[in-house]
Amino acid sequence: MVTMTIDGLTVQVPEGTTILEAAKTAHIRIPHLCYLKGINEIAACRVCCVEVEGERAMVTACNNPVKEGMVVHTNSPRARTTRRTNVELILSQHDCKCATCVRSGNCQLQAIANDLGILSLPYESQLPRGLRGAWTTTFPLYHDYNKCIKCMRCIQICDKVQSLSIWDLAGTGGRTTIDVSDNRVIKDSDCALCGQCITHCPVGGLRERDDTQRAFAALADPDKITVVQVAPAVRAAWGEAFGLKREEATMGRMAAALRRLGFQYVFDTNFAADLTIMEEGSEFLHRLQAGGLTRWPMFTSCCPGWVRFLKSQYPELTHQLSSAKSPQQMFGSVAKSWFAQTLGVAPEKIFCVSIMPCVAKKAESELPTMAVDGHPDVDLVLTTRELVRMLRADKLDPALLPEEEPDSPLGVHTGAGVIFGATGGVMEAALRTAAYVLTGKNPDPDAFAAVRTGPGLREAAFELAGIPVRCAVVSGLGSARKLIERLKAGKVHYDFVEVMACPGGCVGGGGQPISVEDEELYGVRGQRLYDLDRAEPIRFSHENPQVQALYRDFLGAPLSQKAEELLHTDHKAWEMPGQRQ
């Protein structure tokens, strides 16, 4: 242990602890912008500078370890002056129009500048102009050069966690900026649209394409029947923006809020998650029993970020993806076929909106293969953050709204559908139903809990009716790459693999609310979904009465011709930019 002094307090910490972490143990908060523990410890912003007795220069707290007897002053006159000067210099190269910034009120730079009482800037403003500040407005991910503070978090997240290296430094000296690597434009890159660069950006330099005005326009169109679906992971996070406890931020309150916004029908994507299990689970059993998984496993296909990654990095394995559409797309397809038929209206009258924890869902809904008879399954995708902005625009306080049930007949769901939002949930839900199909009996709902996991890899083996099934669950694209390389090398073999692009799964998705304190919340969000699963009276997708009715009255059976037409897709029918042949 090392004994040192911070602001007059004696602190004992393990050897190798940084000054920043040591200060935390004494409940002393040192401001910082670029620091992400274990990912970005490069002291690029220099906001965390402190004064260390005996040192001539100021010392960055985020990447300097403590020493025995060290005496640190975090708020000495010199430290205050240095911090203020460094923040002023950052602001001189930052678009300070906070009133029109999506991160206003949730911006780390804004908070630090306000705390320091910076009311004017002594330095000349230097912002990119012309082509240096241009970015496409159609791509689902938006980079604002004028707000980027060059902290390099996006570079490190994409390199170290997601292994795609989409971002890189461009230019030198005062002209240095962050741009797409290898002189590419974003729409021609192999970006998976996981959105992790957005959720780890401390300012408004990165955000999703804003589609809220398109949503308001649809709600105002008298010729459109607006239908909205809400993904399972959204309910675990949307209340954070309103200070609601997780058990208070219910689907019932969200349904009430969405109706106040003007949506005519509010449905739960969990219904489509149950439907996905029926199709994907049946497809898995068909491939397994037909001997189609002897060399390669079947990969889940409900995460569009993962699908984009596989198609760009390992296109030769595209055929191993399940052909089942994601729950989002299945819902849209059913809404524009069976539901439209039930209402007695033409499919084009239905305007289907999705509330998703994901940025890649925007791109997925726009694929030419995600349409039936020329009608897109889903017309518009909003992230959880965009939903929050819409509610705030209409001054709706969810805490004051009485709970309302989602609409039927596409609103009933099971616990298996709920856990789709947590990594391992798709696998667990599929195994519950696969066990029933093979044995004719429901297993213990928690029999497959071994596949539940956080970021990284989880392996498990089960025996279903005497058939061994080797499973793997992985989240985070860097971890997915390692798994595929092991598969290619013949070091491992699985029958069924679930991959989620975002660490922790959809609960940690790139469209979820952003913590200004850099908290990774996928763990507590995922636990909320498992709590909801345990509380559900039905925990098996095949027991969903409305899914059973849909098959009985419209689809026939899983993998039927009608189901193939509406609920499955050809992943080879489109290409990623720069996709290897």
ROTI-108982 format. One record per residue (C-alpha): x, y, z. Coordinates in steps of 0.02 Angstrom, whole numbers, plus 50000, padded with zeros to 5 digits. Layout:
N
XYZ/...
This chain:
581
500005000050000/500535018049966/500185031950090/499985049550020/499065065850054/497705073849947/497025090949996/497585088050175/496825070650189/497915055350217/497485041550093/498105023650079/497905015149909/498695000349819/500315003449725/499985008449544/498375017849584/498235034149487/498045050849575/496285052149501/495745035349573/496585038849739/495635055149753/494005045849725/494335034949876/494375050949980/492785057349895/493775070849807/493205073349628/494495079349502/493675085849342/494145077149180/493505075349001/494515062748902/494795049449035/493965032349021/494695019649141/495655005949052/495215013148882/495775031148865/497095036348991/498105048248882/497845065048970/497345073248806/496215086448885/497345090749032/495835096349133/496345084549274/497995093449309/498435094649494/499895102049591/501105089649669/502325096249797/504115094749734/503595093949550/503995109049442/502635105749312/500805102249339/500385083649343/498935075049254/497965064949381/497205052149262/498815043449208/500085046849345/500235034049486/500375039149667/502035038049759/502435035349942/502325051950035/501625061349885/500695077449930/499365082749804/498355098849794/496845097749678/496205115449708/497725125949746/497785143049661/498965135949531/497855120749499/496315131749482/497175143349359/497855128949255/496165120149247/495255136049197/496535140149062/496455122548989/494545122748983/494565140148902/495755133648768/494615118848734/493105130448722/494025141248595/493955126448474/492195121248520/490515127248454/489785134548613/487995136448549/487325125348687/485505130148658/485505120548494/486545105748553/485785088648585/486895086448739/486445102748824/486135098849007/487025082148988/488725088148929/490315085949029/491175101048953/489665112048986/489585106249166/491445109449198/491385126549114/489865131349216/490675125249377/492215135649338/491135151049307/491805153949132/490705167849062/491805174048921/493275167548819/494955176648814/495515166848660/495025168648478/493775155548418/494485142948295/493155131848214/493265121048057/492505129347905/491955124047731/492275105947684/493245102947844/491615105047939/490485095347820/489605078947861/488225069247775/486495072147848/485765055447792/486905042947880/486195036948047/487745042848140/488185061448141/489885068848180/489955087448219/491745093648189/491345110148274/490905101748438/492265088448439/493555091948576/494805079048512/494775069048673/495015053248568/493765042848667/492885037748505/494535031848430/494945021148581/493205013748602/493135008848419/494905001848422/495024993248590/493224987848621/492434986048449/494014982448345/493414992148192/494555007448195/493285018748108/494005034648186/495745042048177/496685058348199/496805069448046/497895084848023/499275091248136/499525104648266/498085116648287/497245108848135/497125091748215/495385084248212/494505067548224/493895060248060/493495043747975/495075033447956/495985030047792/495305045747708/493575037947692/491875045947709/490755037847838/489475030847717/490865021347627/491625014447786/491324997847874/490535006448025/489394994248115/488345008648184/488485001348359/488465019148426/489715015948564/490715031048506/489145041548536/488795035248711/490605038048761/490775055448686/490825068248828/490075082048720/488945083648567/490305079048443/489395062848401/487545059248398/486225049448304/485335056848153/483865066048228/482195059748161/481045067548290/480335080348169/479895066548046/478985057848188/478015073648233/477585076048049/476875058348039/475855061148197/475125076748118/474655068147954/472795063747955/473065050947817/474255040347921/473835027548055/475295029148174/475855013048257/477315012848380/478284998148453/479464998948603/480974987548620/481264978148784/482904987048826/482085004148814/481015001148969/482584997849071/483355014849030/482115028148973/481665033549150/483465038549187/483225054849093/481745059349204/482465053849371/481265039149382/481735023549476/481825008349362/480285000449440/479345016849410/479835018349227/478585005149172/477945000549001/476245006549063/476905024149092/477795023948925/476195018448837/475285033048919/476635045148865/476645038848685/474765040948674/474945058748739/476165061748597/474795056448476/475185038448428/473575029348387/474195011848428/475545007448556/476284990048550/477684980548634/479144973748532/479204959648660/477754951848563/478864951348408/480304944748515/479214929848558/478814928148373/480664928748331/480994914448452/479684903748364/480524906648196/482354907348246/482184892948369/481324882148238/482664886548111/484024881748235/483244864748271/483014861748083/484844865648047/485444855548198/484434840048156/484874841247971/486734841048011/487004858647949/488014864348100/489444851948097/490754864948048/489994881948087/488674887248212/487074896448175/487254914648224/485824925148290/485294939248174/484264951048283/485704963448310/485964973948151/487634980648214/488264962648225/487564958648052/488454973747979/490064968448065/489984950448003/489584955647824/491024967947817/492344958047913/491874939847877/490674939947728/491044921647694/490064917447853/488504927447807/487564911347766/487774905747947/486644919748008/484874915048050/483744920847909/482474926948037/482174945648037/482464955148197/480974957848314/480864975948253/480664970648073/479524955948112/478354967648205/478314979848061/477964966047936/476524959248040/475844976748072/475774980347886/475014963647839/473954955247971/473594970748076/473184981347924/472044967347865/471224966948037/470904985648028/470314984347849/471564997047783/472924996947649/474694993347714/475305010347655/474105018647777/475075011247922/476565021847978/477615010648090/478815018948213/480065009548322/480805015548487/482475006648496/484045006948607/485075006248448/485755017248308/486015002648186/484134999548187/483945015548085/485015007947947/484174990847962/482454998047931/483085006347771/483774990347692/482914985547528/482704967847597/481674974047745/480094977047645/478614967047583/477794971547417/478764987747413/478164993347585/479544995247716/479224984947871/479674999847981/479505017847922/480485026748057/481655022048200/481925033048352/483235029948486/482815030448670/483645047548675/482505053948536/480975047748630/481565057648782/481765073348675/480005071448605/479265069548779/480195084848839/479645094748686/477835091748737/478225094848922/477635077448970/478155071549143/478035052449146/478005052349336/476305060849333/475515049549202/474385035049253/474905018249184/474015011949028/474094994948946/474844993048771/473604989148634/473084971848579/473244960248487/475104963448466/475434968648646/475474952448746/477204945848783/478114933348893/479634934549005/480644926448866/480294941548756/480814953748892/482564946848914/482984949648730/483694966448786/485084958848891/486544949248819/486174930548829/484304933748829/484004928448649/484954912348677/484054908548840/482334911948767/482704901048616/483324886648723/481764887148831/480684884348678/481874872248592/481834861248747/479934861248741/479884856948555/481064842248579/480334835248741/478524841048742/478784848148917/479284865248981/480974865549067/481324875749222/481274893749155/482974896949235/483764880849174/484814890249046/485354904849156/487164899949126/487134909548961/486774926049049/488314936749040/489024954249031/490304960148904/491444946748834/491144928248805/490114915148897/490124896848845/488874883648900/488354866148848/486634858548872/485784842248829/484064843748750/483144827148732/484814818248725/485524830348595/487084839948652/486984858348611/488554868948627/488184887348648/489154903648657/488574921148699/489654936148661/489394954948669/490544968448603/491224967248427/493034965448484/492524949948582/491524943748432/493064945248323/494084934748444/492714921448446/492644920548256/494534919248242/494504904648364/493114896548261/494104898848101/495654891348182/494644876048235/495034879148419/493194878948470/491564872948401/489794878448441/488074874548375/487224890848421/488024907948448/487194924048504/488124940148465/487674957648521/488694972248453/488584982648612/489424977148774/488054970648888/486824969048743/485424980948694/485314988048871/487024995748835/486525000748659/487165015748564/485455024148570/485225023348759/485315038148880/487095043948912/487805044949087/488695061449117/489675052449254/490345039349130/489405025349220/489225009049125/487405004949163/487114989249059/487274978449216/485874986549317/484804988749162/485004970449116/484564965149293/482954975149279/482454964649128/482804948349219/481764954649365/480324958049244/480524940649169/480354932449339/478784942749374/477914937549212/476534924349227/477114916749061/478974914249030/478994904048870/478784911648697/477794896748633/476464899848766/476094917648710/474224916348668/474264930048538/475764922448451/474824905948448/473304914948375/474384923448242/475024906548183/473304898648192/472394912448099/473714919547981/475454912047972/475064893547986/476634887248073/478434892348104/479444891847942/477864890547838/477844898747666/476894913647737/478114915147882/479594914147764/478864928047658/478504939947802/479704935447941/481324930147854/482594939147747/484084936247633/485634943447716/486624940947555/485474952147454/486364967947508/488174972847534/489134983147659/490244997047589/491944989847547/491334972247584/492634958947542/492064946647411/
